[in-house]
Every structure is written in C-alpha cells, then in structure tokens.
Amino acid sequence: MKLAILISAVLVTLNVSAKPVEKSSIVYESLRTYWLEERGEISETLLKTERVVFNPQERTVGINNVKYDYQVLDSQKWRGITSLGFNFVIPRDWSPKEGLSWEYEGLAFVNKELKDLNLLGRRIGVTPIEVTNISSKSAFGTPAIVLYSKEIGVAGIVIFTYDPEGPRYVESTYLLANGQGFRF
C-alpha cells in the first residue's frame, strides 16, 4: 500500500524542467527525500537534488559521483542496459500491459498501472516497472521502480533504501532532465 501511495505521489506532483547539459549525455535529476512514517501518517523532508548521468560515448553511468561501466544488451530475447550500479532489462516483445512480469539474472520485473507524467513541458504515458532483487546473483540490492515510456524510453527511476536507525526509508526519484531517455 505504501508503495502505491508513493508511486501516485511521484507521478502526480512532480514536474521537471530541462537544464543545459552535454548533448551526448542522458541526465536524470533526483529530488532526494526522507519519508518518515509515524502513527500511520507519512511526512517528507527534501534533502537535495542529485544527478544520474549516462554517457553513451563512454558507456558509463555516474550515480552519486561514482562512475560505472555499462553494457548495452540487445539480444533476440532481451533489450536493456546492465552495470554494477544499475540494471534495466525488458523483453524484446515488451508491452505496457499491467501485470506483465519477467525475470533476468536475479531480478524480477513487474509492470504496474499506466500513469501520466508531466515531464519536460509535456504529458507522457509511462508504465511504472517494479524491480526487485530475488537472488544474490544481482548487485542491484534495493527495490526500485523504472518509469518507462515507448515514446521517450526511461523517463525516470525511483530507488528505495532503508534506514537502519528506524522505520524510515530514503526515496530517490530521478526524472529525465533532457530530451530523450534510454530507449529500447
């Protein structure tokens, strides 16, 4: 239930505008927030804006100032990118149908209900795809949601991490900040 509330809050309330960046890079900006639940109520505190930058020429992804090499996956069955820091793979015959699910190298993917997202001055239909680690084979250790659109590719990434000091978790929502996302 909490996850559904967060997806809805992210998709309904965020509206990101473009900032100048290198033309060759794909940039996602994060509104990093702490969510604290007390007595059944959720409150949030904005911390800071961060970036995830994919550089197709170098085949690197920079996440929180750490660079990882990535591989493009384009086989008869799968399309996507894989790296130590970020993995997103869809079946070649992917559709936005709610409930569609698949597994790839220790990760489970499930399509959620199609949503509208205001992004870069336009309204875009996105399919939230929930990603969970189901095996120790995957380095991708936290639950995530990838906002995917056939029109622009990966429109955003929502990553959840848990705070060991209490019932809080950190949510980082990275939304596309320039033209075209990763498209498969």
N, C-alpha and C positions, 0 to 999 in steps of 0.2 A: 504494500500500500504506500509506504513512504517513497519508494522508487517511482511509482506512478505520479505522485504529487510533485516530486522534483522534476520529472520529465515535463509535465504540464507547465510548471512554473518557468522552466528554462525556455520552452518553446513559445510560450505566450508573451513573456515580458521582455526578452532580450531583443535589441535592435542594434546591430553593429554597423559602423560606417567605415569605409575604406581609408587607409593611411598609406602614404607613399612607401613603397618597398622595391627591392630589386625585381625586375620583370621576370627573371628566371626562377624566382623562389615562390613557393606556396606557403602563405603565412596564416596561422591561426592564432587569435588572441584569446587569452583566458581572463575571465573575471573570477578570481580565486576567492572562495568564500568558506567560512566555517559555518556549519549548521549545528545548532545546539538544540536538543530536544529536552524539554522539562515539562513534566506533567502533561504529556501528550501534545504540547504546542511546539512548533518549530520557529526559531528565530535565526536570522543570518547577520553576519558581520563581514563587510567587504574588506579584504586584505590588500590586494594589489593586482595589477594587470601584468600578465606574463605572456610570452610568445612561444609557439612551436613553429619552427621553420623547416620546411622540406626543401632541399636544394637538388633538383633533378639532374643538374650537370655533374655535381659531385657525388650524387646518390647518398646524401647524408640527411639525417633529421636531427635538428637541435631541440632538445627538450630540457627546459630549465638549465640552460647554459652547458649542457653535456651533449656532445655530438655522437651519433651512432651511424654506422653504415647501414644502408638498407638494400634489399634485393627486390626487384620487380618480379612478381610471379604471374606468368601468362602461359598456362598450360591448356590442354584440351578440357580439363575439368574445373580449374581454378583461375581466378584473377585477383591481384592484390599486391600488397607490399608486406615484407617481413623484415624485422630487425630485432635487436636485443631490447629496444625501448618501446616499440610499437608494432603490432601485428594486426592487419585487417585483410581478410580474405573472403571473397564471395564466390559462389558457384558461377561458372560461365553463363548458365541459363537463369541467373538470379532475377527475381521479380519482387515487387514491393508488397506481395501478399502477406497479410498479417498472419503470424503463427508459423511461417516458413522457418525451418531450423536446419542447421548443419554443424558439423564438427571438422576441425582442421588442427592437427598436431597439438592436441591437449587443450584446445579452446572450443567452447560451444558458442554458437551464434544463434540468435532468435530475432526475427522481425517483429516489431511492435506495431501499433496502430499508426497509420499515415497521419502526419501532422503538417500544418502550415507554419512556416518560419519567415519572419521579416528579416532579410539579410541583404546588406549592400544596396538598400533602397528598393528592393523588390520582394514580392511574396513568392516563396518557393515551397513546393511539397517535398517533405523529407520523410524517410522511413527511419525511425529510431531502431537500431540494431543492437540488442544487448549482447555483450561479450563477457563470458566468464571463463575462468581458468578451471578446467576439470582434471588436469593432470600435472604432475611435476615436470613434464617434458617442456612446458611453456615457461619462458622467462617473464611473460606478461602476467604479473601477480595480483592485479587489482581488478575489481569489476569495472566495466566501462560501458558506455553507450556511444555508438558511432551514428551520427546523423547523416544518412546517405540519400542522395538525390540522383536520379538518372540524368537530370539536366546539368548539374554542376559537379557531380561527384561527391566526395566527402565534404559536407557543409560544416560539420562540427564534431567535436569529441568531448564527451563528458566522462571524467575519471573520478572514482571514489576511492578514498583511502581512509582507514580507520585510525582514530586517535587512541593509543593505548592507555591514556590517562583518564578516560571517561567515556560516556555514551555519545561522544561527538564523532563526526567524521568530516573529512575535508573533501569538498567537491571542487574540481577544476573544470570549468566549461570553456573549451577552446572553440571559437567560432571563426569561420573563414573571414579574413580581413582584406583579401584582394581577389580579384576576378574569378579564377577557376580553381576548384579543389582537385584532389586526386580523383581521377575518373577511370573507371574500369569497364 
